[in-house]
Amino acid sequence: MNELYAILFGFITLLGGVTTAIYRDPFDKLISLSLLAAGIFPFIVDRGYVDVAAAAALIAPLGTIFTLMVCRRRARDA
Amino acid sequence: MIALAVVAVIAALEAVRVVAERNTMRKLPYLNVVSFAITGSLMLLLPHPLTILACAAYFVGSTLESNAIASTWSGGIRKHE
């Protein structure tokens, strides 16, 4: 991977991580978390671990969906 | 490789727009643009038959994630009571 691509995708990953830590709203947090996941995948694929990338791409949304169930329950109780 | 550079720059710019946008609902189209750009960059990084599988998995997964966030944020299915 060229340095330019490493800088750009690393920038996306860092931006997602920092904003996930900063935001207070849970939906904003989840959106930033998916930004973080989006930045990771080019690094995984660039090394040749394509099967790992496919598995991670299918497992990462499952975690988001389980977190969304908790968010909806909190919103309904409040 | 100019195509990969263009797609990566688009992904970074739209990531900045996701963070800069204040409204939660308006972040989601920009997040979709990031997902499309990342899918294209995955395919351009490693031209291999198995990469198509990873790209399809990432495309389906990220779209599902965005749609799940949007439908939960808007309240989900309304029941008739």
Backbone of each chain as nested JSON, in Angstrom:
{
  "chains": [
    {"id": "A", "residues": [
      {"number": 1, "name": "MET", "atoms": {"N": [0.852, -1.203, 0.0], "CA": [0.0, 0.0, 0.0], "C": [0.881, 1.244, 0.0]}},
      {"number": 2, "name": "ASN", "atoms": {"N": [0.514, 2.162, -0.839], "CA": [1.225, 3.429, -0.93], "C": [1.045, 4.239, 0.368]}},
      {"number": 3, "name": "GLU", "atoms": {"N": [1.981, 5.173, 0.62], "CA": [1.833, 5.977, 1.842], "C": [0.585, 6.838, 1.804]}},
      {"number": 4, "name": "LEU", "atoms": {"N": [0.231, 7.315, 0.609], "CA": [-0.964, 8.171, 0.497], "C": [-2.21, 7.437, 0.955]}},
      {"number": 5, "name": "TYR", "atoms": {"N": [-2.361, 6.169, 0.505], "CA": [-3.552, 5.415, 0.883], "C": [-3.526, 5.077, 2.367]}},
      {"number": 6, "name": "ALA", "atoms": {"N": [-2.326, 4.742, 2.877], "CA": [-2.23, 4.437, 4.307], "C": [-2.624, 5.657, 5.134]}},
      {"number": 7, "name": "ILE", "atoms": {"N": [-2.178, 6.852, 4.7], "CA": [-2.532, 8.072, 5.438], "C": [-4.035, 8.327, 5.371]}},
      {"number": 8, "name": "LEU", "atoms": {"N": [-4.635, 8.163, 4.171], "CA": [-6.059, 8.472, 4.03], "C": [-6.928, 7.503, 4.833]}},
      {"number": 9, "name": "PHE", "atoms": {"N": [-6.642, 6.196, 4.709], "CA": [-7.478, 5.232, 5.441], "C": [-7.198, 5.294, 6.942]}},
      {"number": 10, "name": "GLY", "atoms": {"N": [-5.944, 5.562, 7.319], "CA": [-5.657, 5.75, 8.741], "C": [-6.343, 6.979, 9.297]}},
      {"number": 11, "name": "PHE", "atoms": {"N": [-6.451, 8.018, 8.47], "CA": [-7.174, 9.217, 8.883], "C": [-8.642, 8.907, 9.14]}},
      {"number": 12, "name": "ILE", "atoms": {"N": [-9.258, 8.114, 8.232], "CA": [-10.663, 7.733, 8.434], "C": [-10.809, 6.954, 9.736]}},
      {"number": 13, "name": "THR", "atoms": {"N": [-9.894, 6.0, 9.971], "CA": [-9.983, 5.176, 11.176], "C": [-9.823, 6.02, 12.438]}},
      {"number": 14, "name": "LEU", "atoms": {"N": [-8.824, 6.917, 12.429], "CA": [-8.608, 7.758, 13.61], "C": [-9.781, 8.695, 13.857]}},
      {"number": 15, "name": "LEU", "atoms": {"N": [-10.328, 9.246, 12.764], "CA": [-11.481, 10.136, 12.898], "C": [-12.659, 9.391, 13.516]}},
      {"number": 16, "name": "GLY", "atoms": {"N": [-12.902, 8.158, 13.043], "CA": [-13.98, 7.362, 13.611], "C": [-13.746, 7.053, 15.078]}},
      {"number": 17, "name": "GLY", "atoms": {"N": [-12.511, 6.703, 15.43], "CA": [-12.228, 6.362, 16.827], "C": [-12.368, 7.547, 17.761]}},
      {"number": 18, "name": "VAL", "atoms": {"N": [-11.813, 8.692, 17.36], "CA": [-11.862, 9.875, 18.23], "C": [-13.298, 10.353, 18.404]}},
      {"number": 19, "name": "THR", "atoms": {"N": [-14.077, 10.392, 17.309], "CA": [-15.444, 10.87, 17.443], "C": [-16.325, 9.864, 18.17]}},
      {"number": 20, "name": "THR", "atoms": {"N": [-16.0, 8.559, 18.075], "CA": [-16.745, 7.59, 18.885], "C": [-16.537, 7.861, 20.369]}},
      {"number": 21, "name": "ALA", "atoms": {"N": [-15.335, 8.246, 20.744], "CA": [-15.083, 8.54, 22.155], "C": [-15.731, 9.855, 22.575]}},
      {"number": 22, "name": "ILE", "atoms": {"N": [-15.843, 10.812, 21.667], "CA": [-16.292, 12.155, 22.063], "C": [-17.812, 12.264, 22.113]}},
      {"number": 23, "name": "TYR", "atoms": {"N": [-18.521, 11.682, 21.124], "CA": [-19.96, 11.928, 21.005], "C": [-20.718, 11.403, 22.213]}},
      {"number": 24, "name": "ARG", "atoms": {"N": [-21.848, 12.069, 22.537], "CA": [-22.68, 11.661, 23.665], "C": [-23.904, 10.868, 23.213]}},
      {"number": 25, "name": "ASP", "atoms": {"N": [-24.454, 11.195, 22.049], "CA": [-25.651, 10.516, 21.569], "C": [-25.287, 9.097, 21.113]}},
      {"number": 26, "name": "PRO", "atoms": {"N": [-26.019, 8.053, 21.543], "CA": [-25.636, 6.688, 21.143], "C": [-25.708, 6.438, 19.649]}},
      {"number": 27, "name": "PHE", "atoms": {"N": [-26.639, 7.08, 18.939], "CA": [-26.716, 6.852, 17.49], "C": [-25.535, 7.487, 16.775]}},
      {"number": 28, "name": "ASP", "atoms": {"N": [-25.121, 8.672, 17.243], "CA": [-23.914, 9.279, 16.672], "C": [-22.693, 8.406, 16.944]}},
      {"number": 29, "name": "LYS", "atoms": {"N": [-22.661, 7.806, 18.127], "CA": [-21.561, 6.908, 18.469], "C": [-21.518, 5.711, 17.531]}},
      {"number": 30, "name": "LEU", "atoms": {"N": [-22.699, 5.14, 17.231], "CA": [-22.724, 3.963, 16.35], "C": [-22.314, 4.32, 14.928]}},
      {"number": 31, "name": "ILE", "atoms": {"N": [-22.728, 5.508, 14.469], "CA": [-22.344, 5.942, 13.122], "C": [-20.828, 6.118, 13.053]}},
      {"number": 32, "name": "SER", "atoms": {"N": [-20.237, 6.711, 14.1], "CA": [-18.781, 6.881, 14.106], "C": [-18.064, 5.536, 14.211]}},
      {"number": 33, "name": "LEU", "atoms": {"N": [-18.703, 4.585, 14.916], "CA": [-18.092, 3.259, 15.036], "C": [-18.064, 2.544, 13.688]}},
      {"number": 34, "name": "SER", "atoms": {"N": [-19.118, 2.734, 12.892], "CA": [-19.089, 2.111, 11.568], "C": [-18.09, 2.823, 10.661]}},
      {"number": 35, "name": "LEU", "atoms": {"N": [-17.847, 4.116, 10.921], "CA": [-16.77, 4.818, 10.196], "C": [-15.421, 4.205, 10.533]}},
      {"number": 36, "name": "LEU", "atoms": {"N": [-15.231, 3.866, 11.802], "CA": [-13.983, 3.21, 12.228], "C": [-13.81, 1.859, 11.529]}},
      {"number": 37, "name": "ALA", "atoms": {"N": [-14.909, 1.083, 11.481], "CA": [-14.833, -0.227, 10.83], "C": [-14.54, -0.077, 9.342]}},
      {"number": 38, "name": "ALA", "atoms": {"N": [-15.097, 0.991, 8.726], "CA": [-14.848, 1.214, 7.299], "C": [-13.375, 1.509, 7.04]}},
      {"number": 39, "name": "GLY", "atoms": {"N": [-12.726, 2.205, 7.965], "CA": [-11.321, 2.531, 7.748], "C": [-10.393, 1.35, 7.92]}},
      {"number": 40, "name": "ILE", "atoms": {"N": [-10.82, 0.334, 8.664], "CA": [-9.936, -0.803, 8.942], "C": [-9.802, -1.727, 7.735]}},
      {"number": 41, "name": "PHE", "atoms": {"N": [-10.909, -1.921, 6.984], "CA": [-10.952, -2.979, 5.976], "C": [-9.883, -2.889, 4.892]}},
      {"number": 42, "name": "PRO", "atoms": {"N": [-9.536, -1.699, 4.367], "CA": [-8.447, -1.687, 3.385], "C": [-7.129, -2.221, 3.924]}},
      {"number": 43, "name": "PHE", "atoms": {"N": [-6.857, -2.017, 5.203], "CA": [-5.61, -2.545, 5.774], "C": [-5.639, -4.063, 5.852]}},
      {"number": 44, "name": "ILE", "atoms": {"N": [-6.818, -4.636, 6.171], "CA": [-6.923, -6.096, 6.234], "C": [-6.754, -6.689, 4.843]}},
      {"number": 45, "name": "VAL", "atoms": {"N": [-7.436, -6.104, 3.85], "CA": [-7.399, -6.658, 2.497], "C": [-6.027, -6.471, 1.866]}},
      {"number": 46, "name": "ASP", "atoms": {"N": [-5.348, -5.382, 2.203], "CA": [-4.05, -5.108, 1.593], "C": [-3.009, -6.174, 1.943]}},
      {"number": 47, "name": "ARG", "atoms": {"N": [-3.126, -6.771, 3.139], "CA": [-2.21, -7.843, 3.526], "C": [-2.576, -9.175, 2.91]}},
      {"number": 48, "name": "GLY", "atoms": {"N": [-3.77, -9.281, 2.297], "CA": [-4.163, -10.51, 1.659], "C": [-5.115, -11.368, 2.45]}},
      {"number": 49, "name": "TYR", "atoms": {"N": [-5.51, -10.887, 3.641], "CA": [-6.44, -11.674, 4.471], "C": [-7.867, -11.388, 4.03]}},
      {"number": 50, "name": "VAL", "atoms": {"N": [-8.218, -11.898, 2.845], "CA": [-9.524, -11.559, 2.292], "C": [-10.637, -12.276, 3.04]}},
      {"number": 51, "name": "ASP", "atoms": {"N": [-10.381, -13.528, 3.481], "CA": [-11.407, -14.266, 4.213], "C": [-11.686, -13.622, 5.556]}},
      {"number": 52, "name": "VAL", "atoms": {"N": [-10.632, -13.112, 6.193], "CA": [-10.824, -12.405, 7.463], "C": [-11.692, -11.166, 7.247]}},
      {"number": 53, "name": "ALA", "atoms": {"N": [-11.447, -10.469, 6.131], "CA": [-12.23, -9.272, 5.839], "C": [-13.692, -9.627, 5.599]}},
      {"number": 54, "name": "ALA", "atoms": {"N": [-13.947, -10.73, 4.88], "CA": [-15.33, -11.133, 4.621], "C": [-16.036, -11.498, 5.916]}},
      {"number": 55, "name": "ALA", "atoms": {"N": [-15.344, -12.241, 6.79], "CA": [-15.963, -12.615, 8.066], "C": [-16.216, -11.39, 8.924]}},
      {"number": 56, "name": "ALA", "atoms": {"N": [-15.245, -10.475, 8.984], "CA": [-15.41, -9.28, 9.809], "C": [-16.523, -8.383, 9.266]}},
      {"number": 57, "name": "ALA", "atoms": {"N": [-16.656, -8.328, 7.932], "CA": [-17.702, -7.499, 7.338], "C": [-19.082, -8.035, 7.644]}},
      {"number": 58, "name": "LEU", "atoms": {"N": [-19.192, -9.361, 7.869], "CA": [-20.499, -9.91, 8.218], "C": [-20.755, -9.858, 9.718]}},
      {"number": 59, "name": "ILE", "atoms": {"N": [-19.695, -9.869, 10.538], "CA": [-19.887, -9.915, 11.987], "C": [-20.062, -8.508, 12.561]}},
      {"number": 60, "name": "ALA", "atoms": {"N": [-19.382, -7.511, 11.99], "CA": [-19.444, -6.158, 12.547], "C": [-20.86, -5.571, 12.575]}},
      {"number": 61, "name": "PRO", "atoms": {"N": [-21.694, -5.721, 11.531], "CA": [-23.062, -5.195, 11.635], "C": [-23.901, -5.9, 12.686]}},
      {"number": 62, "name": "LEU", "atoms": {"N": [-23.578, -7.186, 12.977], "CA": [-24.349, -7.889, 14.008], "C": [-24.179, -7.21, 15.362]}},
      {"number": 63, "name": "GLY", "atoms": {"N": [-22.949, -6.801, 15.674], "CA": [-22.724, -6.091, 16.928], "C": [-23.493, -4.797, 16.993]}},
      {"number": 64, "name": "THR", "atoms": {"N": [-23.537, -4.08, 15.862], "CA": [-24.297, -2.832, 15.821], "C": [-25.78, -3.081, 16.055]}},
      {"number": 65, "name": "ILE", "atoms": {"N": [-26.297, -4.177, 15.454], "CA": [-27.733, -4.448, 15.593], "C": [-28.069, -4.821, 17.03]}},
      {"number": 66, "name": "PHE", "atoms": {"N": [-27.192, -5.584, 17.698], "CA": [-27.441, -5.917, 19.099], "C": [-27.386, -4.672, 19.971]}},
      {"number": 67, "name": "THR", "atoms": {"N": [-26.454, -3.754, 19.657], "CA": [-26.394, -2.507, 20.426], "C": [-27.639, -1.664, 20.188]}},
      {"number": 68, "name": "LEU", "atoms": {"N": [-28.171, -1.702, 18.974], "CA": [-29.376, -0.926, 18.669], "C": [-30.584, -1.431, 19.452]}},
      {"number": 69, "name": "MET", "atoms": {"N": [-30.64, -2.734, 19.712], "CA": [-31.741, -3.258, 20.54], "C": [-31.706, -2.626, 21.918]}},
      {"number": 70, "name": "VAL", "atoms": {"N": [-30.508, -2.515, 22.493], "CA": [-30.366, -1.893, 23.812], "C": [-30.771, -0.423, 23.753]}},
      {"number": 71, "name": "CYS", "atoms": {"N": [-30.367, 0.274, 22.695], "CA": [-30.698, 1.702, 22.558], "C": [-32.204, 1.889, 22.5]}},
      {"number": 72, "name": "ARG", "atoms": {"N": [-32.897, 1.052, 21.734], "CA": [-34.337, 1.209, 21.589], "C": [-35.038, 0.922, 22.915]}},
      {"number": 73, "name": "ARG", "atoms": {"N": [-34.535, -0.086, 23.662], "CA": [-35.173, -0.403, 24.942], "C": [-34.99, 0.742, 25.92]}},
      {"number": 74, "name": "ARG", "atoms": {"N": [-33.794, 1.335, 25.956], "CA": [-33.559, 2.489, 26.829], "C": [-34.488, 3.635, 26.467]}},
      {"number": 75, "name": "ALA", "atoms": {"N": [-34.651, 3.887, 25.16], "CA": [-35.472, 5.008, 24.734], "C": [-36.933, 4.775, 25.102]}},
      {"number": 76, "name": "ARG", "atoms": {"N": [-37.37, 3.505, 25.075], "CA": [-38.766, 3.231, 25.372], "C": [-39.018, 3.333, 26.878]}},
      {"number": 77, "name": "ASP", "atoms": {"N": [-38.057, 2.903, 27.704], "CA": [-38.234, 2.989, 29.151], "C": [-38.238, 4.425, 29.631]}},
      {"number": 78, "name": "ALA", "atoms": {"N": [-37.439, 5.277, 29.012], "CA": [-37.295, 6.644, 29.495], "C": [-38.534, 7.478, 29.169]}}
    ]},
    {"id": "B", "residues": [
      {"number": 1, "name": "MET", "atoms": {"N": [-1.686, 4.541, -9.683], "CA": [-3.055, 4.061, -9.895], "C": [-4.017, 5.16, -9.478]}},
      {"number": 2, "name": "ILE", "atoms": {"N": [-4.532, 5.872, -10.491], "CA": [-5.276, 7.094, -10.197], "C": [-6.672, 6.794, -9.659]}},
      {"number": 3, "name": "ALA", "atoms": {"N": [-7.272, 5.661, -10.067], "CA": [-8.638, 5.359, -9.639], "C": [-8.686, 5.126, -8.137]}},
      {"number": 4, "name": "LEU", "atoms": {"N": [-7.713, 4.399, -7.617], "CA": [-7.683, 4.135, -6.171], "C": [-7.464, 5.422, -5.387]}},
      {"number": 5, "name": "ALA", "atoms": {"N": [-6.623, 6.304, -5.929], "CA": [-6.386, 7.574, -5.243], "C": [-7.656, 8.407, -5.185]}},
      {"number": 6, "name": "VAL", "atoms": {"N": [-8.395, 8.447, -6.303], "CA": [-9.64, 9.223, -6.333], "C": [-10.641, 8.668, -5.321]}},
      {"number": 7, "name": "VAL", "atoms": {"N": [-10.778, 7.33, -5.309], "CA": [-11.759, 6.717, -4.409], "C": [-11.359, 6.936, -2.941]}},
      {"number": 8, "name": "ALA", "atoms": {"N": [-10.049, 6.841, -2.65], "CA": [-9.601, 7.03, -1.267], "C": [-9.791, 8.473, -0.822]}},
      {"number": 9, "name": "VAL", "atoms": {"N": [-9.54, 9.426, -1.716], "CA": [-9.744, 10.832, -1.36], "C": [-11.221, 11.117, -1.117]}},
      {"number": 10, "name": "ILE", "atoms": {"N": [-12.097, 10.519, -1.957], "CA": [-13.539, 10.694, -1.756], "C": [-13.946, 10.129, -0.401]}},
      {"number": 11, "name": "ALA", "atoms": {"N": [-13.415, 8.95, -0.046], "CA": [-13.757, 8.347, 1.243], "C": [-13.33, 9.248, 2.397]}},
      {"number": 12, "name": "ALA", "atoms": {"N": [-12.125, 9.817, 2.32], "CA": [-11.654, 10.67, 3.42], "C": [-12.483, 11.945, 3.519]}},
      {"number": 13, "name": "LEU", "atoms": {"N": [-12.811, 12.546, 2.366], "CA": [-13.601, 13.782, 2.403], "C": [-14.987, 13.54, 2.978]}},
      {"number": 14, "name": "GLU", "atoms": {"N": [-15.61, 12.429, 2.582], "CA": [-16.951, 12.157, 3.095], "C": [-16.91, 11.754, 4.565]}},
      {"number": 15, "name": "ALA", "atoms": {"N": [-15.797, 11.17, 5.013], "CA": [-15.664, 10.902, 6.454], "C": [-15.634, 12.211, 7.23]}},
      {"number": 16, "name": "VAL", "atoms": {"N": [-14.954, 13.216, 6.666], "CA": [-14.948, 14.539, 7.314], "C": [-16.356, 15.12, 7.347]}},
      {"number": 17, "name": "ARG", "atoms": {"N": [-17.111, 14.91, 6.261], "CA": [-18.479, 15.44, 6.238], "C": [-19.381, 14.72, 7.219]}},
      {"number": 18, "name": "VAL", "atoms": {"N": [-19.164, 13.401, 7.419], "CA": [-19.945, 12.669, 8.427], "C": [-19.722, 13.299, 9.798]}},
      {"number": 19, "name": "VAL", "atoms": {"N": [-18.469, 13.615, 10.11], "CA": [-18.163, 14.162, 11.43], "C": [-18.665, 15.599, 11.548]}},
      {"number": 20, "name": "ALA", "atoms": {"N": [-18.592, 16.378, 10.456], "CA": [-18.957, 17.787, 10.524], "C": [-20.462, 17.996, 10.585]}},
      {"number": 21, "name": "GLU", "atoms": {"N": [-21.249, 17.012, 10.096], "CA": [-22.697, 17.172, 10.081], "C": [-23.264, 17.032, 11.487]}},
      {"number": 22, "name": "ARG", "atoms": {"N": [-24.161, 17.945, 11.885], "CA": [-24.688, 17.917, 13.25], "C": [-25.925, 17.026, 13.363]}},
      {"number": 23, "name": "ASN", "atoms": {"N": [-26.746, 17.009, 12.315], "CA": [-27.982, 16.228, 12.365], "C": [-27.667, 14.747, 12.199]}},
      {"number": 24, "name": "THR", "atoms": {"N": [-28.244, 13.907, 13.088], "CA": [-27.923, 12.474, 13.053], "C": [-28.411, 11.821, 11.765]}},
      {"number": 25, "name": "MET", "atoms": {"N": [-29.608, 12.21, 11.322], "CA": [-30.185, 11.566, 10.141], "C": [-29.413, 11.932, 8.886]}},
      {"number": 26, "name": "ARG", "atoms": {"N": [-28.859, 13.142, 8.836], "CA": [-28.127, 13.555, 7.63], "C": [-26.72, 12.986, 7.581]}},
      {"number": 27, "name": "LYS", "atoms": {"N": [-26.263, 12.383, 8.672], "CA": [-24.957, 11.714, 8.623], "C": [-25.013, 10.45, 7.79]}},
      {"number": 28, "name": "LEU", "atoms": {"N": [-26.188, 9.801, 7.736], "CA": [-26.272, 8.457, 7.164], "C": [-26.019, 8.412, 5.65]}},
      {"number": 29, "name": "PRO", "atoms": {"N": [-26.507, 9.362, 4.829], "CA": [-26.116, 9.31, 3.409], "C": [-24.62, 9.453, 3.207]}},
      {"number": 30, "name": "TYR", "atoms": {"N": [-23.968, 10.306, 3.987], "CA": [-22.523, 10.436, 3.861], "C": [-21.831, 9.146, 4.283]}},
      {"number": 31, "name": "LEU", "atoms": {"N": [-22.389, 8.48, 5.296], "CA": [-21.83, 7.193, 5.71], "C": [-21.966, 6.156, 4.604]}},
      {"number": 32, "name": "ASN", "atoms": {"N": [-23.084, 6.227, 3.862], "CA": [-23.247, 5.313, 2.727], "C": [-22.22, 5.601, 1.647]}},
      {"number": 33, "name": "VAL", "atoms": {"N": [-21.924, 6.884, 1.422], "CA": [-20.906, 7.219, 0.414], "C": [-19.557, 6.659, 0.841]}},
      {"number": 34, "name": "VAL", "atoms": {"N": [-19.235, 6.758, 2.141], "CA": [-17.978, 6.188, 2.647], "C": [-17.951, 4.684, 2.406]}},
      {"number": 35, "name": "SER", "atoms": {"N": [-19.086, 4.022, 2.641], "CA": [-19.122, 2.57, 2.445], "C": [-18.903, 2.207, 0.979]}},
      {"number": 36, "name": "PHE", "atoms": {"N": [-19.53, 2.956, 0.076], "CA": [-19.348, 2.656, -1.346], "C": [-17.891, 2.87, -1.746]}},
      {"number": 37, "name": "ALA", "atoms": {"N": [-17.299, 3.955, -1.26], "CA": [-15.917, 4.255, -1.62], "C": [-14.971, 3.205, -1.066]}},
      {"number": 38, "name": "ILE", "atoms": {"N": [-15.232, 2.746, 0.157], "CA": [-14.368, 1.718, 0.738], "C": [-14.521, 0.405, -0.025]}},
      {"number": 39, "name": "THR", "atoms": {"N": [-15.757, 0.089, -0.458], "CA": [-15.95, -1.13, -1.248], "C": [-15.155, -1.074, -2.554]}},
      {"number": 40, "name": "GLY", "atoms": {"N": [-15.215, 0.074, -3.227], "CA": [-14.442, 0.219, -4.459], "C": [-12.947, 0.134, -4.218]}},
      {"number": 41, "name": "SER", "atoms": {"N": [-12.487, 0.708, -3.118], "CA": [-11.042, 0.687, -2.852], "C": [-10.581, -0.716, -2.479]}},
      {"number": 42, "name": "LEU", "atoms": {"N": [-11.449, -1.503, -1.83], "CA": [-11.08, -2.893, -1.527], "C": [-10.842, -3.659, -2.827]}},
      {"number": 43, "name": "MET", "atoms": {"N": [-11.735, -3.453, -3.792], "CA": [-11.591, -4.183, -5.057], "C": [-10.366, -3.706, -5.817]}},
      {"number": 44, "name": "LEU", "atoms": {"N": [-10.073, -2.411, -5.755], "CA": [-8.928, -1.899, -6.514], "C": [-7.602, -2.224, -5.84]}},
      {"number": 45, "name": "LEU", "atoms": {"N": [-7.621, -2.444, -4.517], "CA": [-6.375, -2.745, -3.814], "C": [-5.841, -4.117, -4.171]}},
      {"number": 46, "name": "LEU", "atoms": {"N": [-6.726, -5.117, -4.251], "CA": [-6.288, -6.503, -4.428], "C": [-7.169, -7.186, -5.466]}},
      {"number": 47, "name": "PRO", "atoms": {"N": [-6.827, -7.121, -6.737], "CA": [-7.66, -7.776, -7.755], "C": [-7.498, -9.294, -7.705]}},
      {"number": 48, "name": "HIS", "atoms": {"N": [-8.435, -9.932, -7.055], "CA": [-8.386, -11.38, -6.83], "C": [-9.835, -11.863, -6.764]}},
      {"number": 49, "name": "PRO", "atoms": {"N": [-10.135, -13.079, -7.207], "CA": [-11.538, -13.528, -7.169], "C": [-12.149, -13.534, -5.781]}},
      {"number": 50, "name": "LEU", "atoms": {"N": [-11.345, -13.847, -4.763], "CA": [-11.926, -13.874, -3.412], "C": [-12.254, -12.475, -2.908]}},
      {"number": 51, "name": "THR", "atoms": {"N": [-11.619, -11.463, -3.474], "CA": [-11.913, -10.103, -3.035], "C": [-13.346, -9.711, -3.376]}},
      {"number": 52, "name": "ILE", "atoms": {"N": [-13.877, -10.305, -4.462], "CA": [-15.262, -10.022, -4.824], "C": [-16.182, -10.459, -3.694]}},
      {"number": 53, "name": "LEU", "atoms": {"N": [-15.874, -11.618, -3.086], "CA": [-16.683, -12.116, -1.964], "C": [-16.603, -11.15, -0.784]}},
      {"number": 54, "name": "ALA", "atoms": {"N": [-15.383, -10.692, -0.484], "CA": [-15.228, -9.77, 0.644], "C": [-15.939, -8.454, 0.374]}},
      {"number": 55, "name": "CYS", "atoms": {"N": [-15.852, -7.97, -0.871], "CA": [-16.508, -6.714, -1.227], "C": [-18.024, -6.85, -1.102]}},
      {"number": 56, "name": "ALA", "atoms": {"N": [-18.563, -7.969, -1.594], "CA": [-20.011, -8.169, -1.501], "C": [-20.436, -8.251, -0.045]}},
      {"number": 57, "name": "ALA", "atoms": {"N": [-19.653, -8.949, 0.778], "CA": [-19.985, -9.066, 2.204], "C": [-19.929, -7.705, 2.877]}},
      {"number": 58, "name": "TYR", "atoms": {"N": [-18.91, -6.92, 2.56], "CA": [-18.807, -5.604, 3.189], "C": [-19.921, -4.679, 2.721]}},
      {"number": 59, "name": "PHE", "atoms": {"N": [-20.261, -4.76, 1.435], "CA": [-21.314, -3.902, 0.888], "C": [-22.65, -4.209, 1.549]}},
      {"number": 60, "name": "VAL", "atoms": {"N": [-22.987, -5.511, 1.606], "CA": [-24.252, -5.91, 2.233], "C": [-24.253, -5.54, 3.71]}},
      {"number": 61, "name": "GLY", "atoms": {"N": [-23.149, -5.804, 4.395], "CA": [-23.091, -5.547, 5.832], "C": [-23.198, -4.081, 6.174]}},
      {"number": 62, "name": "SER", "atoms": {"N": [-22.5, -3.237, 5.427], "CA": [-22.534, -1.811, 5.768], "C": [-23.888, -1.196, 5.439]}},
      {"number": 63, "name": "THR", "atoms": {"N": [-24.504, -1.644, 4.338], "CA": [-25.832, -1.127, 4.009], "C": [-26.856, -1.56, 5.041]}},
      {"number": 64, "name": "LEU", "atoms": {"N": [-26.743, -2.813, 5.486], "CA": [-27.642, -3.315, 6.534], "C": [-27.471, -2.52, 7.821]}},
      {"number": 65, "name": "GLU", "atoms": {"N": [-26.236, -2.198, 8.151], "CA": [-25.943, -1.454, 9.374], "C": [-26.56, -0.056, 9.323]}},
      {"number": 66, "name": "SER", "atoms": {"N": [-26.362, 0.633, 8.2], "CA": [-26.917, 1.978, 8.055], "C": [-28.435, 1.945, 8.119]}},
      {"number": 67, "name": "ASN", "atoms": {"N": [-29.044, 0.947, 7.463], "CA": [-30.498, 0.877, 7.469], "C": [-31.027, 0.533, 8.843]}},
      {"number": 68, "name": "ALA", "atoms": {"N": [-30.293, -0.295, 9.6], "CA": [-30.731, -0.628, 10.953], "C": [-30.669, 0.604, 11.852]}},
      {"number": 69, "name": "ILE", "atoms": {"N": [-29.598, 1.389, 11.721], "CA": [-29.49, 2.611, 12.528], "C": [-30.617, 3.572, 12.168]}},
      {"number": 70, "name": "ALA", "atoms": {"N": [-30.897, 3.728, 10.853], "CA": [-31.925, 4.678, 10.428], "C": [-33.298, 4.257, 10.913]}},
      {"number": 71, "name": "SER", "atoms": {"N": [-33.629, 2.962, 10.793], "CA": [-34.98, 2.539, 11.179], "C": [-35.148, 2.567, 12.685]}},
      {"number": 72, "name": "THR", "atoms": {"N": [-34.081, 2.289, 13.439], "CA": [-34.215, 2.379, 14.893], "C": [-34.326, 3.83, 15.338]}},
      {"number": 73, "name": "TRP", "atoms": {"N": [-33.587, 4.711, 14.689], "CA": [-33.618, 6.127, 15.067], "C": [-35.006, 6.709, 14.802]}},
      {"number": 74, "name": "SER", "atoms": {"N": [-35.644, 6.242, 13.714], "CA": [-36.951, 6.814, 13.384], "C": [-38.082, 6.126, 14.131]}},
      {"number": 75, "name": "GLY", "atoms": {"N": [-37.8, 5.11, 14.948], "CA": [-38.823, 4.537, 15.802], "C": [-39.238, 3.124, 15.464]}},
      {"number": 76, "name": "GLY", "atoms": {"N": [-38.726, 2.563, 14.386], "CA": [-39.053, 1.192, 14.037], "C": [-40.47, 1.044, 13.511]}},
      {"number": 77, "name": "ILE", "atoms": {"N": [-40.986, -0.188, 13.561], "CA": [-42.326, -0.451, 13.046], "C": [-43.352, 0.059, 14.043]}},
      {"number": 78, "name": "ARG", "atoms": {"N": [-44.316, 0.822, 13.54], "CA": [-45.36, 1.339, 14.424], "C": [-46.49, 0.318, 14.504]}},
      {"number": 79, "name": "LYS", "atoms": {"N": [-46.859, -0.02, 15.75], "CA": [-47.935, -0.987, 15.933], "C": [-49.263, -0.243, 16.048]}},
      {"number": 80, "name": "HIS", "atoms": {"N": [-50.321, -0.85, 15.507], "CA": [-51.659, -0.242, 15.606], "C": [-52.243, -0.584, 16.962]}},
      {"number": 81, "name": "GLU", "atoms": {"N": [-52.524, 0.436, 17.742], "CA": [-53.081, 0.189, 19.079], "C": [-54.371, 0.957, 19.243]}}
    ]}
  ]
}
